[in-house]
Amino acid sequence: MRIGILGGTGRMGRGLARSYVHAGHEVILGSRSPNRAQNAAKEIGSGVRGASLQKAAQEGEIVVLAVGFSDAAATVLALENELVGKILIDITNPFGAVPPGTTSGIEKNGQSAPAARWVAAYKTNFWKTIDQPAMVGQDTRDVLVCSDDDEAKRRVMQLIDETGLRAVDCGELINARTLDLMVPLMLELDHRYGSDALSSWKFIMPETG
Ligand SMILES: NC(=O)c1ccc[n+]([C@@H]2O[C@H](COP(=O)([O-])OP(=O)(O)OC[C@H]3O[C@@H](n4cnc5c(N)ncnc54)[C@H](OP(=O)(O)O)[C@@H]3O)[C@@H](O)[C@H]2O)c1
């Protein structure tokens, strides 16, 4: 599959690109500076190329929104036409920039490109851990995923599983309100326990048949 990453030169963008290429996918790093994206792509290696944000949105079969939250709405608004009908993975964390608990970053971003198929994922995964699917003790790291589009969510969960992480179905998009709030708590716990951005939330469930 071809995956476009908006903000592909960033820490998360490059980490996700490595994980997708490792799983056999093709990646387009989208940047405001195609030149910067091409340099970043060269560092990652084959299977990745750099391009403009528009090309990454146009050519990606799945697109990842990996710019800062404060730049996200303007970025998708400018690409609204390219994103019609596209599965769009929103990884942005608002950190209190939307009223906590009553809406979410993805609901706010969604207003700028309503015809995209929005899926929230990776919000609770530090950039340093994207390349490290297994934690100490070999527990697989979880990626919490929610969306109102079941088919889009299923495809994103499959992509996540292919990278060695474990996708956890967190239900409808409204649950992104909770995911947004789990991030500042994760940061505090990470700091409190001196984990150096290597911690993750893990969902433990009983064995099912
Ligand atoms: N860091 C983490 O551990 C982590 C974990 C989970 C989720 N997230 C979320 O992931 C997103 C990216 O985080 P990051 O740490 O990867 O950030 P980052 O390293 O700062 O990268 C963000 C990228 O966004 C692009 N950008 C900057 N200003 C822009 C603008 N005005 N318009 C469009 N693009 C712009 C830049 O690319 P160009 O300059 O090349 O255009 C930059 O490489 C954030 O929303 C963050 O909340 C981060």
The ligand as an SDF file (V2000), in Angstrom:
LIG
                    3D

 48 52  0  0  0  0  0  0  0  0999 V2000
    6.2950   13.2900   19.5660 N   0  0  0  0  0  0  0  0  0  0  0  0
    5.5430   12.2730   20.0040 C   0  0  0  0  0  0  0  0  0  0  0  0
    6.0270   11.3770   20.7510 O   0  0  0  0  0  0  0  0  0  0  0  0
    4.1040   12.1730   19.5880 C   0  0  0  0  0  0  0  0  0  0  0  0
    3.3510   11.0450   19.9550 C   0  0  0  0  0  0  0  0  0  0  0  0
    2.0460   10.9160   19.5240 C   0  0  0  0  0  0  0  0  0  0  0  0
    1.4670   11.9300   18.7450 C   0  0  0  0  0  0  0  0  0  0  0  0
    2.2060   13.0240   18.4350 N   0  0  0  0  0  0  0  0  0  0  0  0
    1.5890   14.0790   17.5970 C   0  0  0  0  0  0  0  0  0  0  0  0
    2.1700   13.9380   16.3130 O   0  0  0  0  0  0  0  0  0  0  0  0
    2.2910   15.2110   15.6900 C   0  0  0  0  0  0  0  0  0  0  0  0
    3.7420   15.4050   15.2420 C   0  0  0  0  0  0  0  0  0  0  0  0
    4.5760   15.3730   16.3670 O   0  0  0  0  0  0  0  0  0  0  0  0
    6.1660   15.3480   16.1940 P   0  0  0  0  0  0  0  0  0  0  0  0
    6.7250   15.1930   17.5440 O   0  0  0  0  0  0  0  0  0  0  0  0
    6.5340   14.3960   15.1110 O   0  0  0  0  0  0  0  0  0  0  0  0
    6.4110   16.8650   15.6690 O   0  0  0  0  0  0  0  0  0  0  0  0
    7.6510   17.4450   14.8740 P   0  0  0  0  0  0  0  0  0  0  0  0
    8.8300   16.5960   15.0260 O   0  0  0  0  0  0  0  0  0  0  0  0
    7.7280   18.8880   15.2770 O   0  0  0  0  0  0  0  0  0  0  0  0
    7.1810   17.3650   13.3350 O   0  0  0  0  0  0  0  0  0  0  0  0
    6.0810   18.0450   12.8640 C   0  0  0  0  0  0  0  0  0  0  0  0
    6.2360   18.3010   11.3680 C   0  0  0  0  0  0  0  0  0  0  0  0
    5.1810   19.1980   10.9770 O   0  0  0  0  0  0  0  0  0  0  0  0
    5.6390   20.0280    9.9220 C   0  0  0  0  0  0  0  0  0  0  0  0
    5.1450   21.3940   10.1610 N   0  0  0  0  0  0  0  0  0  0  0  0
    5.6190   22.2990   11.0560 C   0  0  0  0  0  0  0  0  0  0  0  0
    4.8900   23.4320   10.9860 N   0  0  0  0  0  0  0  0  0  0  0  0
    3.9580   23.2290   10.0170 C   0  0  0  0  0  0  0  0  0  0  0  0
    2.9290   24.0460    9.4670 C   0  0  0  0  0  0  0  0  0  0  0  0
    2.7210   25.3050    9.8860 N   0  0  0  0  0  0  0  0  0  0  0  0
    2.1390   23.5070    8.4950 N   0  0  0  0  0  0  0  0  0  0  0  0
    2.3440   22.2480    8.0550 C   0  0  0  0  0  0  0  0  0  0  0  0
    3.3260   21.4320    8.5430 N   0  0  0  0  0  0  0  0  0  0  0  0
    4.1150   21.9300    9.5060 C   0  0  0  0  0  0  0  0  0  0  0  0
    7.1450   20.0000    9.9120 C   0  0  0  0  0  0  0  0  0  0  0  0
    7.5310   19.5090    8.6320 O   0  0  0  0  0  0  0  0  0  0  0  0
    8.0800   20.5000    7.4700 P   0  0  0  0  0  0  0  0  0  0  0  0
    8.7520   21.6630    8.1640 O   0  0  0  0  0  0  0  0  0  0  0  0
    9.0450   19.6260    6.7310 O   0  0  0  0  0  0  0  0  0  0  0  0
    6.8880   20.8930    6.6730 O   0  0  0  0  0  0  0  0  0  0  0  0
    7.5300   19.0030   10.9910 C   0  0  0  0  0  0  0  0  0  0  0  0
    8.4950   18.0700   10.5510 O   0  0  0  0  0  0  0  0  0  0  0  0
    1.8160   16.2510   16.7140 C   0  0  0  0  0  0  0  0  0  0  0  0
    0.4930   16.6110   16.4440 O   0  0  0  0  0  0  0  0  0  0  0  0
    1.9010   15.5070   18.0520 C   0  0  0  0  0  0  0  0  0  0  0  0
    0.9410   15.9550   18.9850 O   0  0  0  0  0  0  0  0  0  0  0  0
    3.5060   13.1800   18.8070 C   0  0  0  0  0  0  0  0  0  0  0  0
  1  2  1  0
  2  3  2  0
  2  4  1  0
  4  5  1  0
  4 48  2  0
  5  6  2  0
  6  7  1  0
  7  8  2  0
  8  9  1  0
  8 48  1  0
  9 10  1  0
  9 46  1  0
 10 11  1  0
 11 12  1  0
 11 44  1  0
 12 13  1  0
 13 14  1  0
 14 15  2  0
 14 16  1  0
 14 17  1  0
 17 18  1  0
 18 19  2  0
 18 20  1  0
 18 21  1  0
 21 22  1  0
 22 23  1  0
 23 24  1  0
 23 42  1  0
 24 25  1  0
 25 26  1  0
 25 36  1  0
 26 27  1  0
 26 35  1  0
 27 28  2  0
 28 29  1  0
 29 30  1  0
 29 35  2  0
 30 31  1  0
 30 32  2  0
 32 33  1  0
 33 34  2  0
 34 35  1  0
 36 37  1  0
 36 42  1  0
 37 38  1  0
 38 39  2  0
 38 40  1  0
 38 41  1  0
 42 43  1  0
 44 45  1  0
 44 46  1  0
 46 47  1  0
M  CHG  2   8   1  16  -1
M  END
$$$$
